Each structure stands twice: as structure tokens, then as C-alpha cells.
């Protein structure tokens, strides 16, 4: 699992809306590509990922190997990149520790 799931962000005191901003328009600004990426504005490249929120019990880890358990996670359902639609196919996306109580 990856660290930018809603449960992990919540545990760090970050709202989901702020996480989305961090990985879209804020990232575009850091790359000096505001208006070109990180937005759904007319004329911008529309690379989109549709996410599903799963509820259960998930172990989330970051790039340093730190782990926490969360009751929610975001899972990619569909990605559109340069007009090409793809669906994720990874055994990691189905890994759960069971349902939350």
C-alpha cells in the first residue's frame, strides 16, 4: 500500500482535499507547468485517475518502510493518459487485512 491514502493523511492531520492539491496543481507549479498539467481546465492535458475509497484494515507504508494501519485507502480504478484508457492490474491492489470493526 502507499502512504498517500486518506487514512494515512488523516493520521498526519492532512485533509484529503489538500492531498489531492499536493499531487496535482501544487506539483504542476513546482514543475513550472501550471495550466498545462495538474488541472482539468480547458486546453490542459487531461491525465486523469479515477479512485475508489476502500474501507477495511490496511497496512500502509512509505518509501522509508515506515508502516501504519488504516481503515481506508484509495485504489486506482481507471487511468486516462493522453487519451488512452487503462485499468490497473496488480496483486497489491487487492491486499487487505480484513474489514474494519
Steps between C-alpha positions, in 0.01 A plus 500: 500500500612858450522779752270756338182319583232693691555314828872576500443863409234530772739351755752769399234771531464559124157524335436292185430821306848626591661171395332527158625858466854389595517236227330707226516880478776543762719244321433676168608831653823346630572377145411846360219341300198675657209492256658221295471212750341451842169651394185407310481844337418533128815464289700319769619142456234287669685214667246367748490223759164392640539376857280281718503533878522162670404444862663218695829453679810578293871517573644812332872559458712789380826504303700458823309186597306665783159334540164589651162327494211694349126442465488659151706508183475639149520246217539594132208381286572657159773723359479713186837615366527679166156366406587136575285328766664237718397301803749405770601137531702435814468249782589782743168671434301217652705452816290555813528393862122458524210729577516775760292440813 
